[in-house]
Amino acid sequence: MRRPGRAVAAVIIGVIGATFPLVRLLADADSARTLASQWEEYAANVPKTIIELQPFRETTSVELPSSGGRAAATLINLNPRVNAWFLLSLQRSAGGRVSVYHLENPQPKVQALSVGASHPYGIRISVGGRDVDCELWRDETGGPLPQAQASGLPYAPLCEDRLYLRNPVSGTYTHLERVTNFLRDHVWGGEQIVGFVRKQFFADAFVERSGSAFAPETRIPSTSGPPPARVRDEFARPVVPEHLAIDVGQGAGGLMMGQWYAARGTDGIFLSVVQPQALAAAGSSGGLHAAGELDSVEGAALDYMVALDLARFDLGFAIGTDHPRVGWSERTLESVRNPKLPGPDGIGSVAPLVVNGMVNPPTVERVAATFAGGFKREHGAFHYGVLAERNKGSHYGFIEQGVVFSKLQPDLATLFVEDDGTVGMKTWTAADDPGLSQIKYARQNGVPLIEYDEASRRSSAGALIASWGPGNWSGSSDERLRTLRAGACLLVSGTSRYLVYGYFSTATPSAMARVFQAYGCRYAMHLDMNALEHTYFAIYTHEGGRIAVQHLIEGMAEVDRKGGDSLAPRFLSFPDDRDFFYLTWKGPQP
C-alpha cells in the first residue's frame, strides 16, 4: 500500500488532532523535553550565561527578509508565568553581528508578545483578542529600536508606551558609598579600613534616645491596623520620636509605645515606636529559641515599625545598577570556591540583561512606599560556620520579574512574592526549588531573626541569632557591635496580613528579634545596616500632579535629589546603585 506524502500526512494529523489531542500531546512532550534540558543547564556546575540560568524560558525564532542572506529574530520570554522580561536578538544578515535588546512588558497580565513571519520588522502585541503589530526595526539598521537604544534613557518607550527598552545606565552613589567602594576596590587592605571606620564611628552613631522625653499629651492610636505590641505596664506611656518624618496627624503630641498610628494621607500604612526595654520578656511566645538579653544602650534606643497592609498593596523588588552583584563574595572560603566559575552560579555578569535601579514609568504613580534591600554581594555569603561550607558559601539569592540572578539557597531567610501576588517569608529549602517558576520576586539576606513552626504555630528567635560568625550578622566573628539596622517581618492577625519594616536606631540581631516577636510577627529577617541610605524608607502621596515624599527618619531625605523646592525621590526618579523593595496600590489610591 502506498504511503501518503508529507502534505497528505499533515492533513491526516490535522484530522486526527481535531478528534484527539495528538498534536497537543506532541507539543507538550516537546515542551517537557525542552524544560528538562533547560533545568539541566540551570543546575550544571559550569560557566554559563544568565540566559542559561533561566530554566523556564521560552524561545521563538523567525527568519527575516534580508538582502545579505539569512537573517533572524529571536524572542526569549525569560519566565512565561511572569511574562514581564524579554530578550530580543536580531541578526540582520548571514554571519552578521547579533544585537540583543532587553524589553520590558509593562502590562504582563494582559499583553502577550510574539515574533513571526507575518510581522517581520517587529513584535506583535496581543491584548484581549486584538493584535497590534509594533514595528521596531527596518531593513539592516534603522527603526525605532536603535533610536530607543541611542536615547540612553533607563526606560525608552516603544510602540506608544506599550513596551520599554531597558538601557544600561549609571546608578547614583552617595558620598559614603563612593568612598567605601573606592577603598574596597582600589586600596590594599580597604575592607579592613572600612571595618575600622565602622567600628570607631558607626557604632551607636544613629541611636535615638528620645524615648526618655515623655510627652505631656498623647495622640490617639488607630482603631485599625495590627494589634499593639506587648508592652510592660510601667512603660505604657507616650514618647516623642524627635526624628520621625512620617505624618501621623493630631498635632505634636507623643505616641504610646507599641501602639499603631495611621500615616496621614494613606490608607493601609501604620507606624509604631518602641524601646526594646519596654517589651515583654524574650521568649514569651513559647518558641524553641529565645532572643538574648538586652544591654542598656539598645534597650533604651527608640525603634520604628511601619506596617503595610498586604490587602492594599502589592510588593515588588528591583536590583540596583551595581548591587547586588553575581560574582563570588570575598568571604567565600577557598575550600568551596570553584576557580573555574566566574561566580557561584556559573555567571559573573548579568549581561545582556539590564538592571537599572528604578521602577518603570507607569509604575511610579502607583508606588506607595519603598525601602532599601539587603547586603551587597561582598557581604552576602558566609565565612564561618556550617553555611560557609555548603553550597559554595551559601551566597544570598535574588530574583527579579521571575528572572533568576542568583539561585535561592537552602537555609537562608527569604522574602518572596509569587506570580499571583502572594507575599511570603520563609527559610528556603531544596524542596522549594520545583516551585521556582511561580516566584516573581525574591531576596535572601542571611538567616532568620524569627522562625515560624507550622506544627506548633509558634514563632521563636532564629537558631543562629547569637552566633555572630555562623549567622553572618556583622561581617566578622569579633565585631560584636550594636549598630543601626533594618529588618522586615510578616505579621498575620486573623485574616489580615502585614509586611512590617523595622528601623532600629542601634541594635543587635537579638534586640531586633525581641522587638519583632513582641509585635506578634510570624517570621522576620535582616535587611541592611550602618547608614541611613542603607536603611532608607519612604512613603509617597500624590498632590497636584507632584509626588510628596515622607521619609521615615528626617536624615533619609539627604539621599534624594533636590532642585529648588522640588524633591526627586530615590528609586522613582533616578537610577540607584542599590537594590530595593517597592509597594504599589492594588486599587484606587486614597
NUNU-775788 format. One line per 4 residues: number of its first residue (from 1); their letters; for each residue x, y, z of C-alpha. Coordinates in steps of 0.5 Angstrom, whole numbers. Layout:
N
NUM> A> X Y Z ~ ...
END
This chain:
590
1> MRRP> 0 0 0 ~ 3 7 -2 ~ 5 11 4 ~ 2 18 4
5> GRAV> 7 24 2 ~ 8 30 7 ~ 2 34 5 ~ -3 28 6
9> AAVI> 1 26 13 ~ 0 33 15 ~ -8 33 13 ~ -9 26 17
13> IGVI> -5 29 23 ~ -10 35 23 ~ -16 31 22 ~ -13 26 28
17> GATF> -11 33 32 ~ -18 35 31 ~ -21 29 34 ~ -16 27 39
21> PLVR> -11 32 43 ~ -5 28 39 ~ -2 35 37 ~ -2 38 44
25> LLAD> 1 32 47 ~ 7 32 42 ~ 7 39 43 ~ 7 38 51
29> ADSA> 12 33 50 ~ 17 37 46 ~ 16 43 52 ~ 17 38 57
33> RTLA> 24 36 54 ~ 26 43 53 ~ 24 45 60 ~ 28 39 63
37> SQWE> 34 41 58 ~ 34 48 61 ~ 34 45 68 ~ 40 41 67
41> EYAA> 43 48 64 ~ 41 51 71 ~ 44 46 75 ~ 50 45 72
45> NVPK> 56 47 75 ~ 60 50 69 ~ 61 57 67 ~ 54 60 63
49> TIIE> 51 66 61 ~ 45 69 65 ~ 40 66 60 ~ 42 59 61
53> LQPF> 41 61 68 ~ 33 61 67 ~ 30 54 67 ~ 23 56 65
57> RETT> 25 61 59 ~ 21 60 52 ~ 25 62 46 ~ 22 63 39
61> SVEL> 26 65 33 ~ 24 67 26 ~ 27 68 19 ~ 27 75 17
65> PSSG> 28 78 10 ~ 35 81 8 ~ 39 82 2 ~ 45 80 6
69> GRAA> 43 72 6 ~ 40 69 12 ~ 37 74 18 ~ 33 72 24
73> ATLI> 30 75 30 ~ 30 71 37 ~ 25 73 42 ~ 26 70 49
77> NLNP> 21 70 54 ~ 25 69 61 ~ 19 67 65 ~ 13 66 62
81> RVNA> 9 66 68 ~ 11 73 70 ~ 11 75 63 ~ 15 81 64
85> WFLL> 22 81 61 ~ 24 79 54 ~ 31 79 50 ~ 30 80 43
89> SLQR> 36 78 39 ~ 37 81 32 ~ 42 78 26 ~ 41 83 20
93> SAGG> 45 78 15 ~ 48 72 15 ~ 55 72 19 ~ 53 79 22
97> RVSV> 53 82 29 ~ 48 80 33 ~ 44 86 37 ~ 41 84 44
101> YHLE> 36 88 47 ~ 32 88 54 ~ 25 89 53 ~ 20 90 59
105> NPQP> 13 89 58 ~ 9 94 63 ~ 3 90 63 ~ 5 83 64
109> KVQA> -2 80 66 ~ -6 83 59 ~ 0 83 54 ~ 3 78 50
113> LSVG> 9 79 46 ~ 11 75 39 ~ 15 75 33 ~ 13 72 27
117> ASHP> 14 72 19 ~ 7 76 18 ~ 11 82 22 ~ 18 81 20
121> YGIR> 20 88 23 ~ 18 88 30 ~ 13 85 35 ~ 6 83 35
125> ISVG> 3 85 42 ~ -4 82 43 ~ -9 85 48 ~ -16 82 50
129> GRDV> -16 78 43 ~ -14 84 39 ~ -7 85 36 ~ -2 91 35
133> DCEL> 4 90 30 ~ 9 94 33 ~ 15 96 28 ~ 22 96 32
137> WRDE> 27 96 26 ~ 27 97 19 ~ 32 93 14 ~ 39 93 16
141> TGGP> 40 98 21 ~ 34 103 22 ~ 28 104 26 ~ 25 106 33
145> LPQA> 29 100 37 ~ 36 103 35 ~ 33 110 36 ~ 31 108 43
149> QASG> 38 105 45 ~ 41 111 43 ~ 37 115 47 ~ 40 113 54
153> LPYA> 34 113 58 ~ 33 108 63 ~ 27 106 60 ~ 26 108 53
157> PLCE> 19 108 51 ~ 17 104 45 ~ 10 102 41 ~ 7 108 44
161> DRLY> 9 106 51 ~ 6 99 50 ~ 14 97 51 ~ 20 99 54
165> LRNP> 27 98 52 ~ 32 98 58 ~ 38 101 57 ~ 45 101 61
169> VSGT> 45 107 66 ~ 50 109 72 ~ 47 109 79 ~ 47 114 84
173> YTHL> 52 113 89 ~ 52 117 96 ~ 59 120 98 ~ 59 115 103
177> ERVT> 58 109 98 ~ 63 112 93 ~ 69 112 99 ~ 67 105 101
181> NFLR> 67 103 94 ~ 74 106 93 ~ 77 103 99 ~ 75 96 97
185> DHVW> 76 96 90 ~ 83 100 90 ~ 86 100 96 ~ 90 95 99
189> GGEQ> 87 93 106 ~ 81 97 104 ~ 76 92 107 ~ 80 93 114
193> IVGF> 80 100 113 ~ 72 100 112 ~ 71 96 118 ~ 76 100 123
197> VRKQ> 71 106 121 ~ 65 102 122 ~ 68 100 129 ~ 70 107 131
201> FFAD> 65 112 128 ~ 58 108 126 ~ 57 104 133 ~ 51 108 136
205> AFVE> 52 114 131 ~ 45 114 130 ~ 42 112 137 ~ 36 116 139
209> RSGS> 34 116 146 ~ 28 121 145 ~ 24 115 149 ~ 27 118 155
213> AFAP> 23 125 154 ~ 16 124 156 ~ 10 128 152 ~ 5 132 156
217> ETRI> 0 130 151 ~ -2 123 147 ~ -4 122 140 ~ -10 117 139
221> PSTS> -8 111 137 ~ -11 108 130 ~ -17 103 131 ~ -15 99 125
225> GPPP> -8 96 123 ~ -4 91 127 ~ -5 89 134 ~ -1 93 139
229> ARVR> 6 90 142 ~ 6 87 148 ~ 9 93 153 ~ 10 92 160
233> DEFA> 6 96 165 ~ 11 101 167 ~ 12 103 160 ~ 5 104 158
237> RPVV> 7 112 157 ~ 8 116 151 ~ 14 118 148 ~ 17 124 143
241> PEHL> 20 121 137 ~ 24 127 135 ~ 27 125 128 ~ 20 122 126
245> AIDV> 19 125 119 ~ 12 121 117 ~ 6 125 119 ~ 1 121 124
249> GQGA> -3 128 125 ~ -6 130 131 ~ -1 136 132 ~ 5 135 136
253> GGLM> 3 130 142 ~ 7 124 144 ~ 6 117 141 ~ 4 111 146
257> MGQW> 10 106 146 ~ 8 99 142 ~ 1 103 139 ~ 0 104 132
261> YAAR> -2 110 129 ~ -4 111 121 ~ 0 115 117 ~ -4 121 114
265> GTDG> -6 121 107 ~ -5 114 106 ~ -10 108 107 ~ -6 102 110
269> IFLS> 0 104 113 ~ 1 105 120 ~ 7 107 125 ~ 9 105 132
273> VVQP> 15 107 136 ~ 18 103 142 ~ 24 102 146 ~ 26 94 147
277> QALA> 27 95 155 ~ 19 97 155 ~ 17 90 152 ~ 15 83 155
281> AAGS> 21 78 156 ~ 24 75 151 ~ 22 68 149 ~ 15 69 152
285> SGGL> 12 67 145 ~ 14 60 148 ~ 18 58 142 ~ 24 54 141
289> HAAG> 29 59 142 ~ 30 66 146 ~ 33 72 144 ~ 39 74 148
293> ELDS> 39 80 154 ~ 39 87 152 ~ 44 92 154 ~ 43 99 157
297> VEGA> 44 102 150 ~ 40 98 146 ~ 35 97 151 ~ 33 105 151
301> ALDY> 34 106 144 ~ 28 108 140 ~ 26 104 134 ~ 21 105 129
305> MVAL> 16 100 126 ~ 12 101 119 ~ 6 96 118 ~ 4 96 111
309> DLAR> -3 92 110 ~ -2 87 104 ~ -9 87 102 ~ -8 94 100
313> FDLG> -1 93 97 ~ 3 89 92 ~ 10 88 93 ~ 16 89 88
317> FAIG> 23 88 88 ~ 29 91 84 ~ 36 90 83 ~ 41 96 83
321> TDHP> 45 98 78 ~ 51 95 81 ~ 49 92 87 ~ 48 86 89
325> RVGW> 53 83 84 ~ 53 76 82 ~ 60 74 82 ~ 64 71 88
329> SERT> 64 74 95 ~ 71 76 98 ~ 68 72 104 ~ 68 65 101
333> LESV> 72 60 103 ~ 78 58 98 ~ 76 50 100 ~ 69 51 97
337> RNPK> 70 56 91 ~ 71 54 84 ~ 76 58 81 ~ 73 55 74
341> LPGP> 67 59 75 ~ 66 67 75 ~ 61 66 80 ~ 58 61 85
345> DGIG> 52 60 80 ~ 57 60 74 ~ 56 67 72 ~ 60 73 73
349> SVAP> 56 78 70 ~ 48 80 68 ~ 49 82 61 ~ 46 82 56
353> LVVN> 40 84 62 ~ 40 91 64 ~ 39 93 71 ~ 38 100 73
357> GMVN> 36 101 80 ~ 29 104 79 ~ 22 103 78 ~ 19 103 71
361> PPTV> 15 110 69 ~ 8 107 69 ~ 9 104 76 ~ 12 111 79
365> ERVA> 5 114 80 ~ 2 107 84 ~ 8 107 88 ~ 6 108 96
369> ATFA> 13 106 99 ~ 20 104 98 ~ 25 101 103 ~ 33 99 102
373> GGFK> 34 92 100 ~ 40 87 103 ~ 47 87 103 ~ 52 87 98
377> REHG> 55 81 95 ~ 61 82 98 ~ 58 81 105 ~ 52 77 102
381> AFHY> 56 70 104 ~ 58 66 110 ~ 66 66 112 ~ 64 62 119
385> GVLA> 60 56 121 ~ 56 51 117 ~ 53 55 112 ~ 60 57 110
389> ERNK> 62 50 108 ~ 56 49 104 ~ 53 51 97 ~ 60 55 95
393> GSHY> 59 59 101 ~ 51 60 101 ~ 51 66 97 ~ 45 70 98
397> GFIE> 40 69 92 ~ 35 74 89 ~ 30 74 83 ~ 27 80 80
401> QGVV> 21 79 75 ~ 22 72 75 ~ 29 72 73 ~ 34 68 77
405> FSKL> 40 73 78 ~ 43 69 84 ~ 40 62 86 ~ 36 62 92
409> QPDL> 40 58 97 ~ 37 53 103 ~ 37 55 110 ~ 37 62 108
413> ATLF> 32 67 110 ~ 28 69 104 ~ 23 75 103 ~ 19 73 96
417> VEDD> 13 74 92 ~ 9 69 88 ~ 6 71 81 ~ -1 71 84
421> GTVG> 2 77 88 ~ 2 73 95 ~ 8 76 99 ~ 11 70 104
425> MKTW> 17 70 108 ~ 21 63 110 ~ 27 59 111 ~ 28 57 104
429> TAAD> 29 49 103 ~ 32 45 97 ~ 24 42 97 ~ 22 49 95
433> DPGL> 26 49 88 ~ 21 46 84 ~ 16 52 85 ~ 21 57 83
437> SQIK> 17 58 76 ~ 12 62 81 ~ 17 66 84 ~ 16 73 81
441> YARQ> 21 77 86 ~ 25 74 92 ~ 31 77 96 ~ 35 73 101
445> NGVP> 39 76 107 ~ 43 71 112 ~ 39 67 117 ~ 32 69 120
449> LIEY> 31 73 126 ~ 25 70 128 ~ 23 63 125 ~ 16 60 125
453> DEAS> 14 53 127 ~ 8 51 123 ~ 6 45 127 ~ 6 49 134
457> RRSS> 4 55 131 ~ 9 59 135 ~ 15 63 133 ~ 22 64 136
461> AGAL> 28 67 135 ~ 33 64 130 ~ 37 59 132 ~ 44 63 130
465> IASW> 41 69 133 ~ 47 70 138 ~ 52 67 133 ~ 56 72 130
469> GPGN> 60 69 125 ~ 56 63 123 ~ 50 68 123 ~ 54 73 119
473> WSGS> 51 79 123 ~ 56 84 122 ~ 62 82 118 ~ 67 78 122
477> SDER> 67 74 129 ~ 70 79 133 ~ 66 85 132 ~ 60 85 137
481> LRTL> 57 91 135 ~ 51 95 136 ~ 49 99 130 ~ 44 102 126
485> RAGA> 40 96 123 ~ 34 95 119 ~ 29 89 118 ~ 23 86 116
489> CLLV> 17 81 118 ~ 11 78 116 ~ 5 79 121 ~ -1 76 121
493> SGTS> -7 78 125 ~ -14 74 124 ~ -15 75 116 ~ -10 81 116
497> RYLV> -3 80 113 ~ 2 86 114 ~ 9 87 112 ~ 13 90 117
501> YGYF> 19 95 116 ~ 23 96 122 ~ 28 101 123 ~ 33 100 129
505> STAT> 37 106 131 ~ 42 102 135 ~ 41 94 136 ~ 44 87 136
509> PSAM> 40 82 132 ~ 38 79 139 ~ 34 86 140 ~ 31 86 133
513> ARVF> 28 79 134 ~ 26 81 141 ~ 22 87 138 ~ 19 83 132
517> QAYG> 17 78 137 ~ 13 83 142 ~ 9 86 136 ~ 7 79 134
521> CRYA> 11 77 128 ~ 11 70 125 ~ 18 71 121 ~ 23 76 121
525> MHLD> 30 77 117 ~ 35 82 117 ~ 36 88 111 ~ 42 92 111
529> MNAL> 45 97 117 ~ 50 102 119 ~ 48 108 115 ~ 41 112 113
533> EHTY> 42 111 106 ~ 42 103 107 ~ 36 103 112 ~ 32 108 107
537> FAIY> 25 108 108 ~ 20 113 105 ~ 12 113 103 ~ 9 117 98
541> THEG> 3 121 96 ~ 1 125 90 ~ -1 132 91 ~ -3 137 85
545> GRIA> 1 132 80 ~ 7 132 84 ~ 10 127 89 ~ 10 128 96
549> VQHL> 15 124 100 ~ 15 123 107 ~ 21 119 110 ~ 21 115 116
553> IEGM> 27 119 119 ~ 29 126 117 ~ 36 125 115 ~ 34 120 110
557> AEVD> 32 126 105 ~ 39 127 104 ~ 39 121 99 ~ 34 124 95
561> RKGG> 36 129 90 ~ 34 137 91 ~ 32 142 86 ~ 30 148 89
565> DSLA> 23 147 93 ~ 23 140 89 ~ 25 133 91 ~ 26 128 87
569> PRFL> 26 121 91 ~ 31 116 90 ~ 28 109 87 ~ 23 113 83
573> SFPD> 26 119 80 ~ 33 117 78 ~ 37 110 78 ~ 40 108 84
577> DRDF> 46 103 85 ~ 43 99 91 ~ 37 94 91 ~ 30 96 94
581> FYLT> 23 94 95 ~ 17 98 93 ~ 10 97 95 ~ 4 99 90
585> WKGP> -3 100 91 ~ -8 95 89 ~ -14 99 88 ~ -15 107 88
589> QP> -11 111 92 ~ -13 115 97
END
